[in-house]
Amino acid sequence: MPLYNTLKVQRAKLGINQGELGKLAGVSRQTISSIERGEYNPSITLVLKLAEIFDTSVEEMFRYEEDENE
């Protein structure tokens, strides 16, 4: 399931790196990196936490698009 995100853009706006965001969200830098690359779909709890950190809506950060081949 392709879950696209604007995490890298949001992070750049705040001027923080993956490690700093990981600390704020309570996850590892590797988790943030995996989410940004689309290799890991975060839990709803983590999605809500990230939206709170960036003071934005979940919809602004994440979007789901169905794969036409499935």
PDB file as gemmi writes it, atoms N, CA and C in Angstrom:
CRYST1    1.000    1.000    1.000  90.00  90.00  90.00 P 1                      
ATOM      1  N   MET A   1       0.832  -1.186   0.000  1.00  0.00           N  
ATOM      2  CA  MET A   1       0.000   0.000   0.000  1.00  0.00           C  
ATOM      3  C   MET A   1       0.876   1.248   0.000  1.00  0.00           C  
ATOM      4  N   PRO A   2       0.824   2.010  -1.058  1.00  0.00           N  
ATOM      5  CA  PRO A   2       1.620   3.227  -1.096  1.00  0.00           C  
ATOM      6  C   PRO A   2       1.055   4.319  -0.190  1.00  0.00           C  
ATOM      7  N   LEU A   3       1.829   4.670   0.808  1.00  0.00           N  
ATOM      8  CA  LEU A   3       1.469   5.763   1.709  1.00  0.00           C  
ATOM      9  C   LEU A   3       2.520   6.848   1.500  1.00  0.00           C  
ATOM     10  N   TYR A   4       2.112   7.935   0.867  1.00  0.00           N  
ATOM     11  CA  TYR A   4       3.034   9.014   0.562  1.00  0.00           C  
ATOM     12  C   TYR A   4       3.024  10.034   1.697  1.00  0.00           C  
ATOM     13  N   ASN A   5       4.168  10.692   1.898  1.00  0.00           N  
ATOM     14  CA  ASN A   5       4.241  11.653   2.998  1.00  0.00           C  
ATOM     15  C   ASN A   5       5.099  12.851   2.635  1.00  0.00           C  
ATOM     16  N   THR A   6       4.917  13.904   3.406  1.00  0.00           N  
ATOM     17  CA  THR A   6       5.689  15.137   3.233  1.00  0.00           C  
ATOM     18  C   THR A   6       6.622  15.353   4.429  1.00  0.00           C  
ATOM     19  N   LEU A   7       6.972  14.273   5.075  1.00  0.00           N  
ATOM     20  CA  LEU A   7       7.769  14.347   6.290  1.00  0.00           C  
ATOM     21  C   LEU A   7       9.090  15.086   6.072  1.00  0.00           C  
ATOM     22  N   LYS A   8       9.784  14.775   4.992  1.00  0.00           N  
ATOM     23  CA  LYS A   8      11.073  15.414   4.729  1.00  0.00           C  
ATOM     24  C   LYS A   8      10.904  16.928   4.539  1.00  0.00           C  
ATOM     25  N   VAL A   9       9.851  17.324   3.825  1.00  0.00           N  
ATOM     26  CA  VAL A   9       9.574  18.745   3.600  1.00  0.00           C  
ATOM     27  C   VAL A   9       9.227  19.427   4.919  1.00  0.00           C  
ATOM     28  N   GLN A  10       8.383  18.792   5.709  1.00  0.00           N  
ATOM     29  CA  GLN A  10       7.989  19.361   7.001  1.00  0.00           C  
ATOM     30  C   GLN A  10       9.204  19.502   7.918  1.00  0.00           C  
ATOM     31  N   ARG A  11      10.057  18.499   7.895  1.00  0.00           N  
ATOM     32  CA  ARG A  11      11.258  18.519   8.719  1.00  0.00           C  
ATOM     33  C   ARG A  11      12.175  19.669   8.316  1.00  0.00           C  
ATOM     34  N   ALA A  12      12.310  19.870   7.019  1.00  0.00           N  
ATOM     35  CA  ALA A  12      13.160  20.955   6.513  1.00  0.00           C  
ATOM     36  C   ALA A  12      12.612  22.322   6.943  1.00  0.00           C  
ATOM     37  N   LYS A  13      11.298  22.467   6.943  1.00  0.00           N  
ATOM     38  CA  LYS A  13      10.685  23.726   7.366  1.00  0.00           C  
ATOM     39  C   LYS A  13      11.032  24.055   8.818  1.00  0.00           C  
ATOM     40  N   LEU A  14      11.118  23.003   9.647  1.00  0.00           N  
ATOM     41  CA  LEU A  14      11.477  23.210  11.060  1.00  0.00           C  
ATOM     42  C   LEU A  14      12.987  23.290  11.270  1.00  0.00           C  
ATOM     43  N   GLY A  15      13.738  22.878  10.254  1.00  0.00           N  
ATOM     44  CA  GLY A  15      15.190  22.911  10.360  1.00  0.00           C  
ATOM     45  C   GLY A  15      15.751  21.863  11.299  1.00  0.00           C  
ATOM     46  N   ILE A  16      15.122  20.681  11.315  1.00  0.00           N  
ATOM     47  CA  ILE A  16      15.616  19.599  12.180  1.00  0.00           C  
ATOM     48  C   ILE A  16      15.999  18.399  11.334  1.00  0.00           C  
ATOM     49  N   ASN A  17      16.907  17.590  11.874  1.00  0.00           N  
ATOM     50  CA  ASN A  17      17.313  16.387  11.153  1.00  0.00           C  
ATOM     51  C   ASN A  17      16.483  15.186  11.614  1.00  0.00           C  
ATOM     52  N   GLN A  18      16.713  14.046  10.978  1.00  0.00           N  
ATOM     53  CA  GLN A  18      15.947  12.841  11.292  1.00  0.00           C  
ATOM     54  C   GLN A  18      16.116  12.420  12.747  1.00  0.00           C  
ATOM     55  N   GLY A  19      17.310  12.531  13.261  1.00  0.00           N  
ATOM     56  CA  GLY A  19      17.557  12.150  14.651  1.00  0.00           C  
ATOM     57  C   GLY A  19      16.787  13.025  15.630  1.00  0.00           C  
ATOM     58  N   GLU A  20      16.784  14.315  15.371  1.00  0.00           N  
ATOM     59  CA  GLU A  20      16.049  15.242  16.241  1.00  0.00           C  
ATOM     60  C   GLU A  20      14.547  14.967  16.188  1.00  0.00           C  
ATOM     61  N   LEU A  21      14.030  14.713  14.988  1.00  0.00           N  
ATOM     62  CA  LEU A  21      12.612  14.393  14.870  1.00  0.00           C  
ATOM     63  C   LEU A  21      12.298  13.080  15.571  1.00  0.00           C  
ATOM     64  N   GLY A  22      13.181  12.121  15.436  1.00  0.00           N  
ATOM     65  CA  GLY A  22      12.992  10.845  16.119  1.00  0.00           C  
ATOM     66  C   GLY A  22      12.881  11.021  17.622  1.00  0.00           C  
ATOM     67  N   LYS A  23      13.746  11.853  18.192  1.00  0.00           N  
ATOM     68  CA  LYS A  23      13.691  12.112  19.633  1.00  0.00           C  
ATOM     69  C   LYS A  23      12.380  12.770  20.034  1.00  0.00           C  
ATOM     70  N   LEU A  24      11.930  13.747  19.225  1.00  0.00           N  
ATOM     71  CA  LEU A  24      10.666  14.417  19.521  1.00  0.00           C  
ATOM     72  C   LEU A  24       9.480  13.454  19.451  1.00  0.00           C  
ATOM     73  N   ALA A  25       9.555  12.519  18.513  1.00  0.00           N  
ATOM     74  CA  ALA A  25       8.443  11.583  18.296  1.00  0.00           C  
ATOM     75  C   ALA A  25       8.569  10.306  19.119  1.00  0.00           C  
ATOM     76  N   GLY A  26       9.719  10.104  19.745  1.00  0.00           N  
ATOM     77  CA  GLY A  26       9.922   8.908  20.558  1.00  0.00           C  
ATOM     78  C   GLY A  26      10.246   7.659  19.754  1.00  0.00           C  
ATOM     79  N   VAL A  27      10.877   7.865  18.573  1.00  0.00           N  
ATOM     80  CA  VAL A  27      11.288   6.740  17.735  1.00  0.00           C  
ATOM     81  C   VAL A  27      12.728   6.964  17.293  1.00  0.00           C  
ATOM     82  N   SER A  28      13.298   5.993  16.621  1.00  0.00           N  
ATOM     83  CA  SER A  28      14.688   6.105  16.180  1.00  0.00           C  
ATOM     84  C   SER A  28      14.801   6.919  14.889  1.00  0.00           C  
ATOM     85  N   ARG A  29      16.015   7.364  14.622  1.00  0.00           N  
ATOM     86  CA  ARG A  29      16.307   8.053  13.366  1.00  0.00           C  
ATOM     87  C   ARG A  29      16.005   7.127  12.197  1.00  0.00           C  
ATOM     88  N   GLN A  30      16.300   5.847  12.362  1.00  0.00           N  
ATOM     89  CA  GLN A  30      16.066   4.865  11.308  1.00  0.00           C  
ATOM     90  C   GLN A  30      14.575   4.747  10.978  1.00  0.00           C  
ATOM     91  N   THR A  31      13.728   4.844  11.990  1.00  0.00           N  
ATOM     92  CA  THR A  31      12.283   4.792  11.757  1.00  0.00           C  
ATOM     93  C   THR A  31      11.841   5.984  10.931  1.00  0.00           C  
ATOM     94  N   ILE A  32      12.327   7.168  11.273  1.00  0.00           N  
ATOM     95  CA  ILE A  32      11.984   8.372  10.513  1.00  0.00           C  
ATOM     96  C   ILE A  32      12.465   8.220   9.070  1.00  0.00           C  
ATOM     97  N   SER A  33      13.676   7.741   8.889  1.00  0.00           N  
ATOM     98  CA  SER A  33      14.225   7.540   7.552  1.00  0.00           C  
ATOM     99  C   SER A  33      13.368   6.558   6.742  1.00  0.00           C  
ATOM    100  N   SER A  34      12.957   5.471   7.370  1.00  0.00           N  
ATOM    101  CA  SER A  34      12.128   4.466   6.690  1.00  0.00           C  
ATOM    102  C   SER A  34      10.767   5.025   6.292  1.00  0.00           C  
ATOM    103  N   ILE A  35      10.186   5.843   7.157  1.00  0.00           N  
ATOM    104  CA  ILE A  35       8.898   6.469   6.836  1.00  0.00           C  
ATOM    105  C   ILE A  35       9.073   7.408   5.647  1.00  0.00           C  
ATOM    106  N   GLU A  36      10.108   8.224   5.686  1.00  0.00           N  
ATOM    107  CA  GLU A  36      10.343   9.176   4.600  1.00  0.00           C  
ATOM    108  C   GLU A  36      10.527   8.481   3.264  1.00  0.00           C  
ATOM    109  N   ARG A  37      11.190   7.326   3.262  1.00  0.00           N  
ATOM    110  CA  ARG A  37      11.430   6.572   2.033  1.00  0.00           C  
ATOM    111  C   ARG A  37      10.226   5.734   1.602  1.00  0.00           C  
ATOM    112  N   GLY A  38       9.190   5.705   2.438  1.00  0.00           N  
ATOM    113  CA  GLY A  38       8.011   4.922   2.106  1.00  0.00           C  
ATOM    114  C   GLY A  38       8.166   3.429   2.347  1.00  0.00           C  
ATOM    115  N   GLU A  39       9.162   3.061   3.136  1.00  0.00           N  
ATOM    116  CA  GLU A  39       9.425   1.653   3.420  1.00  0.00           C  
ATOM    117  C   GLU A  39       8.718   1.164   4.680  1.00  0.00           C  
ATOM    118  N   TYR A  40       8.163   2.088   5.438  1.00  0.00           N  
ATOM    119  CA  TYR A  40       7.513   1.741   6.706  1.00  0.00           C  
ATOM    120  C   TYR A  40       6.273   2.601   6.878  1.00  0.00           C  
ATOM    121  N   ASN A  41       5.154   1.950   7.143  1.00  0.00           N  
ATOM    122  CA  ASN A  41       3.914   2.669   7.426  1.00  0.00           C  
ATOM    123  C   ASN A  41       3.784   2.826   8.934  1.00  0.00           C  
ATOM    124  N   PRO A  42       3.810   4.054   9.408  1.00  0.00           N  
ATOM    125  CA  PRO A  42       3.766   4.290  10.855  1.00  0.00           C  
ATOM    126  C   PRO A  42       2.390   3.973  11.443  1.00  0.00           C  
ATOM    127  N   SER A  43       2.383   3.724  12.731  1.00  0.00           N  
ATOM    128  CA  SER A  43       1.123   3.505  13.445  1.00  0.00           C  
ATOM    129  C   SER A  43       0.336   4.801  13.469  1.00  0.00           C  
ATOM    130  N   ILE A  44      -0.949   4.686  13.713  1.00  0.00           N  
ATOM    131  CA  ILE A  44      -1.790   5.883  13.795  1.00  0.00           C  
ATOM    132  C   ILE A  44      -1.334   6.779  14.944  1.00  0.00           C  
ATOM    133  N   THR A  45      -0.863   6.169  16.016  1.00  0.00           N  
ATOM    134  CA  THR A  45      -0.360   6.953  17.152  1.00  0.00           C  
ATOM    135  C   THR A  45       0.831   7.801  16.732  1.00  0.00           C  
ATOM    136  N   LEU A  46       1.753   7.210  15.978  1.00  0.00           N  
ATOM    137  CA  LEU A  46       2.925   7.949  15.515  1.00  0.00           C  
ATOM    138  C   LEU A  46       2.525   9.014  14.493  1.00  0.00           C  
ATOM    139  N   VAL A  47       1.593   8.704  13.627  1.00  0.00           N  
ATOM    140  CA  VAL A  47       1.113   9.684  12.652  1.00  0.00           C  
ATOM    141  C   VAL A  47       0.536  10.906  13.369  1.00  0.00           C  
ATOM    142  N   LEU A  48      -0.276  10.663  14.387  1.00  0.00           N  
ATOM    143  CA  LEU A  48      -0.868  11.767  15.146  1.00  0.00           C  
ATOM    144  C   LEU A  48       0.199  12.580  15.868  1.00  0.00           C  
ATOM    145  N   LYS A  49       1.201  11.894  16.407  1.00  0.00           N  
ATOM    146  CA  LYS A  49       2.292  12.577  17.097  1.00  0.00           C  
ATOM    147  C   LYS A  49       3.078  13.461  16.130  1.00  0.00           C  
ATOM    148  N   LEU A  50       3.358  12.941  14.946  1.00  0.00           N  
ATOM    149  CA  LEU A  50       4.089  13.720  13.948  1.00  0.00           C  
ATOM    150  C   LEU A  50       3.296  14.948  13.513  1.00  0.00           C  
ATOM    151  N   ALA A  51       1.999  14.779  13.305  1.00  0.00           N  
ATOM    152  CA  ALA A  51       1.154  15.919  12.934  1.00  0.00           C  
ATOM    153  C   ALA A  51       1.169  16.978  14.034  1.00  0.00           C  
ATOM    154  N   GLU A  52       1.173  16.530  15.274  1.00  0.00           N  
ATOM    155  CA  GLU A  52       1.227  17.460  16.405  1.00  0.00           C  
ATOM    156  C   GLU A  52       2.563  18.202  16.432  1.00  0.00           C  
ATOM    157  N   ILE A  53       3.650  17.485  16.206  1.00  0.00           N  
ATOM    158  CA  ILE A  53       4.981  18.104  16.206  1.00  0.00           C  
ATOM    159  C   ILE A  53       5.058  19.201  15.152  1.00  0.00           C  
ATOM    160  N   PHE A  54       4.503  18.927  13.980  1.00  0.00           N  
ATOM    161  CA  PHE A  54       4.568  19.887  12.879  1.00  0.00           C  
ATOM    162  C   PHE A  54       3.395  20.854  12.849  1.00  0.00           C  
ATOM    163  N   ASP A  55       2.502  20.734  13.827  1.00  0.00           N  
ATOM    164  CA  ASP A  55       1.328  21.606  13.919  1.00  0.00           C  
ATOM    165  C   ASP A  55       0.576  21.659  12.587  1.00  0.00           C  
ATOM    166  N   THR A  56       0.285  20.474  12.078  1.00  0.00           N  
ATOM    167  CA  THR A  56      -0.433  20.353  10.819  1.00  0.00           C  
ATOM    168  C   THR A  56      -1.403  19.185  10.910  1.00  0.00           C  
ATOM    169  N   SER A  57      -2.189  18.997   9.876  1.00  0.00           N  
ATOM    170  CA  SER A  57      -3.145  17.883   9.877  1.00  0.00           C  
ATOM    171  C   SER A  57      -2.496  16.622   9.322  1.00  0.00           C  
ATOM    172  N   VAL A  58      -3.055  15.508   9.693  1.00  0.00           N  
ATOM    173  CA  VAL A  58      -2.588  14.227   9.169  1.00  0.00           C  
ATOM    174  C   VAL A  58      -2.701  14.239   7.645  1.00  0.00           C  
ATOM    175  N   GLU A  59      -3.786  14.794   7.135  1.00  0.00           N  
ATOM    176  CA  GLU A  59      -4.018  14.832   5.694  1.00  0.00           C  
ATOM    177  C   GLU A  59      -2.963  15.650   4.955  1.00  0.00           C  
ATOM    178  N   GLU A  60      -2.406  16.654   5.624  1.00  0.00           N  
ATOM    179  CA  GLU A  60      -1.349  17.456   5.014  1.00  0.00           C  
ATOM    180  C   GLU A  60      -0.029  16.687   4.951  1.00  0.00           C  
ATOM    181  N   MET A  61       0.137  15.735   5.838  1.00  0.00           N  
ATOM    182  CA  MET A  61       1.397  14.998   5.917  1.00  0.00           C  
ATOM    183  C   MET A  61       1.390  13.665   5.187  1.00  0.00           C  
ATOM    184  N   PHE A  62       0.251  12.989   5.193  1.00  0.00           N  
ATOM    185  CA  PHE A  62       0.178  11.648   4.616  1.00  0.00           C  
ATOM    186  C   PHE A  62      -0.988  11.527   3.654  1.00  0.00           C  
ATOM    187  N   ARG A  63      -0.764  10.769   2.577  1.00  0.00           N  
ATOM    188  CA  ARG A  63      -1.871  10.451   1.682  1.00  0.00           C  
ATOM    189  C   ARG A  63      -1.669   9.029   1.153  1.00  0.00           C  
ATOM    190  N   TYR A  64      -2.771   8.359   0.960  1.00  0.00           N  
ATOM    191  CA  TYR A  64      -2.771   6.990   0.476  1.00  0.00           C  
ATOM    192  C   TYR A  64      -3.278   6.964  -0.956  1.00  0.00           C  
ATOM    193  N   GLU A  65      -2.591   6.239  -1.799  1.00  0.00           N  
ATOM    194  CA  GLU A  65      -3.047   6.056  -3.166  1.00  0.00           C  
ATOM    195  C   GLU A  65      -3.030   4.573  -3.483  1.00  0.00           C  
ATOM    196  N   GLU A  66      -4.157   4.084  -3.975  1.00  0.00           N  
ATOM    197  CA  GLU A  66      -4.235   2.675  -4.310  1.00  0.00           C  
ATOM    198  C   GLU A  66      -3.382   2.373  -5.521  1.00  0.00           C  
ATOM    199  N   ASP A  67      -2.773   1.209  -5.499  1.00  0.00           N  
ATOM    200  CA  ASP A  67      -1.970   0.745  -6.611  1.00  0.00           C  
ATOM    201  C   ASP A  67      -2.921   0.179  -7.666  1.00  0.00           C  
ATOM    202  N   GLU A  68      -2.861   0.698  -8.873  1.00  0.00           N  
ATOM    203  CA  GLU A  68      -3.772   0.255  -9.935  1.00  0.00           C  
ATOM    204  C   GLU A  68      -3.544  -1.194 -10.332  1.00  0.00           C  
ATOM    205  N   ASN A  69      -2.371  -1.748 -10.010  1.00  0.00           N  
ATOM    206  CA  ASN A  69      -2.052  -3.121 -10.390  1.00  0.00           C  
ATOM    207  C   ASN A  69      -2.607  -4.141  -9.406  1.00  0.00           C  
ATOM    208  N   GLU A  70      -3.133  -3.699  -8.290  1.00  0.00           N  
ATOM    209  CA  GLU A  70      -3.634  -4.637  -7.290  1.00  0.00           C  
ATOM    210  C   GLU A  70      -5.122  -4.795  -7.396  1.00  0.00           C  
TER     211      GLU A  70                                                      
END                                                                             
